Amino acid sequence: MPWGMYEGGNFLVSLTVGFGIVSIIMILGFYLLIKSINDLKNSMISIENKVENVNTKVKEIADQLEEI
């Protein structure tokens, strides 16, 4: 269909709806990105805590072995 066959109102409505759908998709993607970054940060914190716990246990065992 050539562009001249569209009425101005219908074209503007379809353009507005299209941009609305694209903006909703972008907002949803941004939300999922922020959520995944937050989950990654939380998992890194838990890994760091586990490493610190292992380091303290290794130091305690080393101290016990030095006493023997």
BAGU-302019 format. One record per residue: z, y, x of N, C-alpha, C in turn. Coordinates in steps of 0.2 Angstrom, whole numbers. Last residue first. Layout:
<recs>
     n.w     n.v     n.u    ca.w    ca.v    ca.u     c.w     c.v     c.u
       Z       Y       X       Z       Y       X       Z       Y       X
...
</recs>
This chain:
<recs>
     n.w     n.v     n.u    ca.w    ca.v    ca.u     c.w     c.v     c.u
     342    -142     254     342    -149     256     341    -150     264
     339    -129     253     346    -131     253     347    -138     256
     325    -130     252     328    -127     258     335    -129     259
     323    -135     240     321    -139     245     324    -136     252
     328    -124     232     332    -130     232     330    -135     238
     318    -115     235     324    -113     237     329    -120     237
     307    -121     229     307    -120     237     314    -119     239
     310    -121     216     310    -127     219     310    -126     227
     310    -107     214     316    -110     213     316    -117     217
     296    -104     217     301    -101     221     308    -105     221
     291    -111     206     289    -113     213     294    -111     218
     296    -104     196     298    -111     196     296    -113     203
     289     -92     198     296     -92     198     299     -99     199
     276     -96     196     278     -93     203     285     -93     203
     275     -99     183     274    -105     188     277    -102     195
     278     -87     177     283     -92     176     282     -98     181
     266     -80     181     272     -78     183     278     -83     183
     257     -88     174     256     -88     181     263     -86     184
     260     -85     161     261     -92     163     261     -92     171
     257     -71     161     264     -73     160     265     -80     162
     243     -72     162     247     -69     167     255     -71     167
     240     -78     150     239     -81     156     243     -78     162
     244     -68     141     248     -74     141     246     -78     147
     235     -58     145     242     -57     146     246     -63     146
     223     -64     141     224     -62     148     232     -61     150
     225     -64     127     224     -71     131     226     -70     139
     224     -51     124     230     -55     123     230     -61     127
     211     -47     128     217     -44     132     223     -48     131
     204     -55     119     204     -57     126     209     -54     130
     208     -49     107     210     -56     108     209     -58     116
     202     -36     110     209     -37     109     212     -44     110
     189     -40     110     192     -37     116     199     -37     116
     187     -44      97     186     -49     102     189     -46     109
     189     -32      90     194     -37      89     193     -43      94
     178     -24      95     185     -22      96     190     -28      95
     168     -32      89     168     -31      96     175     -29      98
     170     -31      76     171     -38      79     171     -37      86
     168     -17      74     174     -20      72     175     -27      76
     154     -17      77     159     -13      82     166     -16      80
     149     -24      67     148     -27      74     153     -23      78
     152     -16      56     155     -23      56     154     -26      64
     145      -5      60     152      -4      59     155     -11      60
     132     -10      59     134      -8      65     142      -7      65
     131     -14      45     130     -19      50     133     -17      57
     132      -1      40     137      -6      38     137     -12      43
     120       5      44     126       7      47     132       2      45
     110      -3      38     111      -3      45     117      -1      48
     113       0      25     114      -7      27     115      -7      34
     110      14      25     117      12      24     118       5      26
      97      14      28     101      17      33     108      15      32
      92       8      16      91       5      22      96       7      28
      96      18       7      99      11       6      98       8      13
      88      29      11      95      29      11      99      23      11
      75      23       9      77      25      16      85      26      16
      76      21      -5      75      15      -1      77      17       6
      77      35      -9      82      30     -10      82      24      -6
      65      40      -4      71      43      -1      77      38      -3
      56      33     -12      55      32      -4      62      34      -1
      59      37     -24      60      30     -23      60      29     -15
      55      51     -23      62      49     -25      64      41     -23
      41      51     -21      46      54     -16      53      51     -17
      32      36     -24      35      42     -26      40      44     -21
      18      29     -15      25      30     -16      27      36     -19
       5      31     -12       7      28     -18      14      28     -20
       3      36       1       3      41      -5       4      38     -12
       4      26      10      10      30       9       9      34       3
      -4      11       3      -4      17       7       2      21       5
       0      -6       4       0       0       0       0       6       4
</recs>
